[in-house]
Amino acid sequence: MAFLADFFRERVKMISTRIMKFEALMKLVDSGEIAAARELATSYVEAQPRGFMGYLCWTYVAFFGDRDLDVANGYLEETLRWDPRCEEAIHLGVLIWAGRDDAKEKYYIEQGMRYATREAFYPYRMGLLLEKQSLKEAAIYFEKAAVLGSRDAEYVGKYAVVMDKLGQKKVAREYLKRALGLDPNHVENVRRLAQLSYEVGDFKVARDLSEQALALAPNDSEAQRLVRQAYPTRNWLVALVRRIGLFFAMLFRGRMTTAKMNTSFVIGMIIVCLPLFLISNDVAKVTIVIVFIMLLASLVLSSIIVARRQLGAAVIAKPKPAQVIDKPVIIKDEPAKVKVEKAEPIVEVRNQEVNKPLSKVQATNKKISPKIIIIPFVILGFIGFWNMANDSSNDEFFSDSDDSYEEFGDGSEEISNFTAVQDSVSEDMYEPDDALVDPFFQEEFVELMEDSDLKEQFRAGITSDFFDDGERQYIKVVDDEDKLLFIAAFQDYMLQKIYGAGWDDTEVGKSDYQAIIGLFDEEFDTGNGILDKAHLKLIQSGVANENVETQRSLVETFLDSEFQDAFFAIVENTNVKERFVSSVDFVYMNDGDYHYIQMLDGGGEVTGIAQFDNDLLIYMYGDGWGQSIDDEERYMELLDAFNVQGEE
């Protein structure tokens, strides 16, 4: 019950001062002074009989103080008569009808989503209603709740559980990690991630998390089960048997247990051994015996390891709902009926293992994976049909192996979201959208937008190449002359970081920027000096900039550290600087060791030759740049090489 009071206190801070009266009444109800709360609510009604405040207070008193749901609903309707958009009343409406009438609860949820679009509570409640009928439809609302409530471990963890039930284990693990980042002591989320890590074969993480869950709840039977399940995988043989079992575990659905893994290990290995009978019965029999010896040895080792691990306190049998129900505000004289009404939605949220609607949806898919049929045929092909194996067995084997991975997108959604962020950045101010900009990047992004140059660069940028490295997505942003401005990084379709000169000039930022540019270079094969030319143009722009700090920041990004001091010392010469900035045409040459760019002015005169390595400017040759006789000789050699290249 305490979390409901916290909700109203947070809402009170954001509403007009007249609602401050409501806080005084909440304090009376929370402290058990129901009679005083009734008098206060009556005084509000008498003072303003046509206002919503008094009836809202009576609704709160009737629901939390008197536990009379019907009376509370009567006051609720009167409240909404005078203020149909009162968010506190709508929230109370959801709680009053939760578990009693799905249609009425849904009505108040829809009203909440209509008038409180940024509240995660309403899509979360809608998801709880819909998961009884269709988990896929409910997942849409749970995802929205996870986005809006991105700093609430409960909402993020619930969405992870739903994704796990839908078979999206990779997504589920990512959201569970995010949930634990918000609240590392959330026992249920720790247990969920421990189980999921075990099911995907990440046994070390499963062991660590199961130990953490047991430390947080020593008497919890589920935490103790997770430790008994994962702890034996410290032994290599136990881990090997269970990993092989996981590979053949497609026959089973639902939570992956040790028994299912061991059964899958036996079935799978027997299927693999069947083709050996084509070679020799004795070989096949010996192999099958070895399989059973491995299984028995792993079982014995597992029992020994578990026996050595003392779990501590004995298991205390507790009803699971009693472990998670928050203490009500008023404890004394609490009717049992109201306790059940309050406990039901909390059980749905926190006890996923006993959630019958989810289990029913999960049990509907009983199809046997085609991999179980394909694997023995592939092995037969390797043994008896070598030619056929060379042509088709690899394709058959891997044809379904990518089922558990989502295809990388074409970047259309990321580009659309980037454009939306551009459109939302006005000339005056910017308020980040939680659905478009990662919450952890929002504060930094707002600070970046305070720089007028960066802001104009961001608003005028044009999206170019898109690249997905499997973890994050990157978009090149260029100007109208196709010059690289910066690179925008996305994750989960949200803008997470911006790399480029002026955007992140830390050593790590520069290093990451160069690494990402390298990814684009490899992916799109941007040869012929495209990146080197682009970087040289950016260095020109930096040298031409009147702001010294901006100049050094922009230039240093693309300048080798050992050449920086010499470069800035040389460009202090006005003639050299003007010749460098006035270069408009570039000729590229690659001698196998380094990349060279011949710089020409508008009249075709050579103004200098830039030497690049790993996309960084490492040296300059030419009039005013030479620092020794050797430099002048090398400059002449390079001019001859460019002339020969031009003739060819």
WOLIN-V504604 format. One record per pair of residues at least 24 apart in sequence whose ideal C-beta (glycine too) atoms are under 8 Angstrom apart, sorted by sequence separation. I is the first residue (numbers start at 1). J is the second residue. D is the distance in Angstrom with one decimal. If there is no record, write none. Layout:
I&J&D ; I&J&D
//
This chain:
37&61&5.0 ; 55&79&4.2 ; 72&96&5.6 ; 73&97&7.7 ; 105&129&6.7 ; 120&144&7.7 ; 121&145&7.7 ; 138&162&6.7 ; 139&163&7.1 ; 172&196&5.9 ; 173&197&7.1 ; 206&230&4.2 ; 207&231&6.0 ; 241&265&5.4 ; 244&268&6.7 ; 425&449&6.2 ; 461&485&5.1 ; 472&496&6.9 ; 583&607&4.8 ; 594&618&7.6 ; 5&30&5.7 ; 87&112&7.1 ; 90&115&6.8 ; 120&145&4.4 ; 123&148&6.9 ; 124&149&7.2 ; 244&269&6.9 ; 266&291&6.9 ; 321&346&7.4 ; 374&399&7.6 ; 461&486&7.1 ; 582&607&6.9 ; 583&608&7.3 ; 90&116&7.2 ; 120&146&7.7 ; 153&179&4.5 ; 156&182&6.6 ; 187&213&6.0 ; 190&216&6.6 ; 207&233&6.5 ; 265&291&7.8 ; 266&292&7.4 ; 321&347&4.9 ; 324&350&4.3 ; 374&400&7.0 ; 487&513&6.8 ; 609&635&6.5 ; 34&61&6.8 ; 38&65&7.9 ; 52&79&4.9 ; 55&82&7.0 ; 69&96&5.6 ; 94&121&7.7 ; 98&125&7.6 ; 102&129&5.9 ; 120&147&7.9 ; 135&162&6.4 ; 139&166&6.3 ; 153&180&7.4 ; 169&196&6.3 ; 173&200&7.2 ; 203&230&6.3 ; 206&233&7.3 ; 207&234&6.9 ; 320&347&7.5 ; 324&351&6.6 ; 489&516&7.5 ; 580&607&6.5 ; 37&65&6.1 ; 52&80&7.7 ; 87&115&6.4 ; 94&122&7.4 ; 120&148&3.8 ; 121&149&7.8 ; 150&178&8.0 ; 164&192&7.6 ; 198&226&7.6 ; 229&257&7.3 ; 457&485&5.4 ; 458&486&7.9 ; 543&571&5.6 ; 579&607&4.4 ; 580&608&6.4 ; 52&81&8.0 ; 63&92&6.2 ; 87&116&5.0 ; 119&148&6.8 ; 120&149&3.1 ; 146&175&6.7 ; 153&182&4.4 ; 157&186&6.7 ; 160&189&7.7 ; 187&216&4.8 ; 229&258&5.6 ; 266&295&6.2 ; 371&400&5.8 ; 457&486&7.2 ; 487&516&5.4 ; 579&608&7.0 ; 609&638&5.1 ; 52&82&4.0 ; 56&86&6.4 ; 59&89&6.6 ; 85&115&4.7 ; 91&121&6.9 ; 118&148&6.0 ; 135&165&6.0 ; 136&166&6.7 ; 152&182&7.0 ; 153&183&3.7 ; 169&199&7.0 ; 187&217&5.1 ; 203&233&3.8 ; 265&295&6.2 ; 321&351&7.0 ; 370&400&6.0 ; 371&401&7.9 ; 425&455&6.7 ; 487&517&7.3 ; 609&639&7.5 ; 22&53&6.9 ; 29&60&6.3 ; 34&65&4.4 ; 51&82&6.0 ; 52&83&3.8 ; 69&100&7.3 ; 94&125&5.6 ; 124&155&5.8 ; 127&158&7.6 ; 131&162&7.3 ; 135&166&6.3 ; 151&182&6.0 ; 157&188&6.8 ; 161&192&6.2 ; 169&200&5.8 ; 185&216&5.9 ; 191&222&5.7 ; 195&226&6.5 ; 198&229&6.3 ; 320&351&5.1 ; 369&400&7.7 ; 21&53&6.1 ; 25&57&4.7 ; 29&61&6.1 ; 34&66&7.1 ; 50&82&6.4 ; 56&88&6.1 ; 60&92&7.0 ; 63&95&7.1 ; 87&119&7.5 ; 120&152&6.5 ; 154&186&7.7 ; 157&189&4.2 ; 160&192&6.7 ; 164&196&6.0 ; 191&223&6.3 ; 194&226&5.0 ; 198&230&5.5 ; 56&89&5.6 ; 59&92&5.6 ; 63&96&6.2 ; 153&186&4.8 ; 187&220&7.0 ; 262&295&6.2 ; 425&458&6.5 ; 487&520&8.0 ; 606&639&6.9 ; 609&642&7.7 ; 19&53&7.3 ; 22&56&6.6 ; 26&60&6.6 ; 52&86&5.6 ; 124&158&7.1 ; 320&354&6.4 ; 425&459&5.7 ; 543&577&6.3 ; 18&53&6.5 ; 22&57&6.3 ; 25&60&6.5 ; 29&64&5.3 ; 120&155&5.3 ; 127&162&7.5 ; 157&192&6.6 ; 191&226&6.2 ; 21&57&7.5 ; 25&61&7.2 ; 29&65&4.9 ; 153&189&6.0 ; 187&223&7.3 ; 194&230&6.8 ; 203&239&5.6 ; 262&298&7.6 ; 422&458&6.7 ; 52&89&7.3 ; 262&299&7.2 ; 422&459&5.8 ; 501&538&6.5 ; 543&580&6.2 ; 544&581&4.8 ; 22&60&7.6 ; 543&581&5.8 ; 203&242&7.5 ; 422&461&7.3 ; 458&498&7.9 ; 540&580&6.7 ; 598&638&7.7 ; 201&242&7.7 ; 501&542&7.2 ; 540&581&5.5 ; 598&639&8.0 ; 201&243&5.4 ; 474&516&5.7 ; 596&638&6.1 ; 540&583&6.9 ; 258&302&7.6 ; 419&463&7.3 ; 476&520&6.5 ; 513&557&6.9 ; 579&623&7.4 ; 598&642&5.0 ; 201&246&5.2 ; 418&463&6.2 ; 457&502&7.9 ; 474&519&7.2 ; 579&624&7.2 ; 596&641&7.9 ; 200&246&7.8 ; 474&520&7.3 ; 510&556&7.8 ; 596&642&7.7 ; 199&246&7.5 ; 510&557&5.7 ; 576&623&7.8 ; 415&463&5.0 ; 454&502&5.7 ; 502&550&6.8 ; 505&553&5.0 ; 576&624&3.8 ; 453&502&7.1 ; 454&503&6.7 ; 575&624&6.4 ; 576&625&6.9 ; 589&638&8.0 ; 445&495&7.3 ; 448&498&7.0 ; 469&519&6.2 ; 484&534&4.9 ; 536&586&6.6 ; 567&617&7.6 ; 570&620&7.4 ; 591&641&7.2 ; 415&466&6.8 ; 451&502&7.3 ; 483&534&6.1 ; 502&553&5.8 ; 505&556&7.6 ; 573&624&5.9 ; 8&60&7.9 ; 414&466&7.0 ; 467&519&5.8 ; 501&553&6.1 ; 502&554&6.5 ; 505&557&7.1 ; 589&641&6.5 ; 241&294&5.8 ; 438&491&6.9 ; 445&498&7.6 ; 467&520&5.7 ; 501&554&4.2 ; 533&586&4.9 ; 560&613&7.3 ; 567&620&7.1 ; 589&642&6.1 ; 240&294&7.8 ; 241&295&6.2 ; 438&492&7.8 ; 441&495&6.6 ; 483&537&5.7 ; 484&538&7.1 ; 563&617&6.8 ; 570&624&6.8 ; 411&466&3.2 ; 441&496&5.5 ; 448&503&6.5 ; 465&520&6.0 ; 483&538&7.2 ; 533&588&6.7 ; 563&618&5.6 ; 570&625&6.1 ; 587&642&6.1 ; 199&255&7.5 ; 242&298&7.6 ; 410&466&7.0 ; 438&494&4.5 ; 440&496&7.8 ; 441&497&6.2 ; 467&523&5.3 ; 501&557&4.4 ; 532&588&6.9 ; 560&616&4.6 ; 562&618&7.6 ; 563&619&6.1 ; 589&645&5.7 ; 199&256&4.1 ; 237&294&6.9 ; 241&298&4.2 ; 411&468&7.2 ; 418&475&6.0 ; 437&494&6.1 ; 438&495&6.4 ; 467&524&7.9 ; 500&557&7.6 ; 501&558&7.7 ; 529&586&7.4 ; 558&615&7.3 ; 559&616&6.6 ; 560&617&6.4 ; 198&256&7.0 ; 240&298&7.9 ; 436&494&6.2 ; 437&495&4.8 ; 438&496&4.4 ; 465&523&7.9 ; 558&616&6.2 ; 559&617&5.2 ; 560&618&4.3 ; 587&645&7.8 ; 409&468&7.0 ; 414&473&5.1 ; 418&477&7.9 ; 435&494&7.2 ; 436&495&6.3 ; 465&524&5.9 ; 529&588&3.2 ; 558&617&6.0 ; 587&646&7.6 ; 4&64&7.6 ; 195&255&6.7 ; 237&297&6.1 ; 238&298&4.7 ; 408&468&4.3 ; 415&475&6.2 ; 528&588&5.8 ; 237&298&5.4 ; 414&475&6.1 ; 529&590&7.4 ; 536&597&5.8 ; 566&627&7.2 ; 408&470&7.3 ; 411&473&6.3 ; 1&64&7.0 ; 235&298&7.8 ; 238&301&5.5 ; 532&595&5.2 ; 536&599&7.6 ; 237&301&6.3 ; 238&302&5.4 ; 409&473&7.8 ; 411&475&6.6 ; 533&597&6.3 ; 532&597&5.9 ; 22&88&7.1 ; 232&298&8.0 ; 235&301&5.2 ; 529&595&6.0 ; 235&302&7.7 ; 238&305&7.6 ; 529&597&6.2 ; 19&88&7.9 ; 232&301&6.6 ; 232&302&3.8 ; 235&305&6.4 ; 418&488&5.8 ; 234&305&6.8 ; 418&490&7.6 ; 232&305&4.4 ; 417&490&7.3 ; 231&305&6.2 ; 232&306&6.1 ; 421&495&5.8 ; 536&610&5.7 ; 231&306&6.3 ; 11&87&6.3 ; 414&490&4.5 ; 417&493&5.7 ; 536&612&8.0 ; 11&88&6.0 ; 417&494&7.2 ; 418&495&6.6 ; 535&612&7.5 ; 228&306&5.2 ; 231&309&5.4 ; 417&495&6.9 ; 532&610&7.8 ; 539&617&6.2 ; 414&493&6.2 ; 8&88&6.1 ; 11&91&7.9 ; 413&493&5.5 ; 532&612&4.6 ; 535&615&6.2 ; 228&309&8.0 ; 535&616&7.7 ; 536&617&6.9 ; 227&309&6.9 ; 535&617&6.9 ; 8&91&7.8 ; 228&311&7.7 ; 529&612&7.9 ; 532&615&6.6 ; 7&91&6.9 ; 227&311&6.3 ; 531&615&5.5 ; 224&311&5.2 ; 4&95&7.1 ; 224&315&6.1 ; 218&312&5.1 ; 219&313&5.2 ; 221&315&4.9 ; 521&615&7.5 ; 218&313&4.8 ; 219&314&7.8 ; 219&315&6.8 ; 221&317&7.4 ; 214&311&6.9 ; 219&316&4.6 ; 453&550&7.2 ; 518&615&7.2 ; 214&312&7.5 ; 255&353&7.5 ; 517&615&6.1 ; 219&318&7.7 ; 514&614&7.6 ; 271&372&7.2 ; 275&376&6.6 ; 514&615&6.3 ; 274&376&6.1 ; 278&380&7.6 ; 514&616&7.7 ; 220&323&7.6 ; 272&375&7.0 ; 268&372&8.0 ; 271&375&6.5 ; 272&376&7.1 ; 275&379&4.8 ; 279&383&6.8 ; 254&359&7.6 ; 271&376&5.1 ; 275&380&4.9 ; 278&383&6.1 ; 278&384&6.2 ; 268&375&7.7 ; 272&379&6.1 ; 254&362&5.8 ; 275&383&5.3 ; 253&362&6.4 ; 254&363&7.2 ; 275&384&7.7 ; 253&363&6.9 ; 253&365&6.1 ; 253&366&6.7 ; 7&121&7.5 ; 251&368&6.0 ; 250&368&7.3 ; 251&369&7.2 ; 250&369&3.4 ; 250&371&5.7 ; 251&372&6.4 ; 250&372&6.2 ; 248&372&7.2 ; 222&353&7.2 ; 188&324&7.7 ; 192&352&7.1 ; 188&350&5.5 ; 188&352&7.7 ; 158&349&6.4 ; 161&352&4.8 ; 165&358&5.3 ; 154&349&6.7 ; 154&350&8.0 ; 162&358&7.9 ; 165&361&6.8 ; 161&358&7.9 ; 165&362&5.5 ; 128&345&6.6 ; 125&345&7.8 ; 128&348&5.4 ; 128&349&7.2 ; 135&357&7.8 ; 135&358&6.5 ; 132&357&4.4 ; 131&357&5.6 ; 135&361&4.6 ; 131&358&6.4 ; 134&361&7.8 ; 131&361&7.8 ; 170&404&7.4 ; 169&404&7.3 ; 170&405&7.6 ; 170&406&7.9 ; 167&404&7.8 ; 100&341&6.9 ; 99&341&5.6 ; 98&341&7.1 ; 99&344&4.3 ; 98&344&7.0 ; 99&345&6.4 ; 98&345&5.0 ; 67&330&7.8 ; 64&328&8.0 ; 64&329&5.5 ; 65&330&6.3 ; 64&330&6.8 ; 67&334&6.9 ; 67&335&5.5 ; 69&338&7.3 ; 67&337&7.9 ; 67&338&4.1 ; 69&341&7.0 ; 150&434&6.2 ; 148&434&6.5 ; 147&434&6.2 ; 147&435&5.5 ; 151&439&6.6 ; 150&439&5.1 ; 34&330&7.5 ; 32&329&7.9 ; 32&330&5.8 ; 30&329&5.0 ; 29&329&6.5 ; 32&332&7.5 ; 29&330&7.5 ; 118&434&7.7 ; 174&492&7.9 ; 3&326&6.1 ; 2&326&5.6 ; 5&329&6.4 ; 1&326&5.6 ; 2&327&6.8 ; 1&327&6.5 ; 1&328&4.1 ; 2&329&7.0 ; 1&329&4.5 ; 1&342&7.1
//
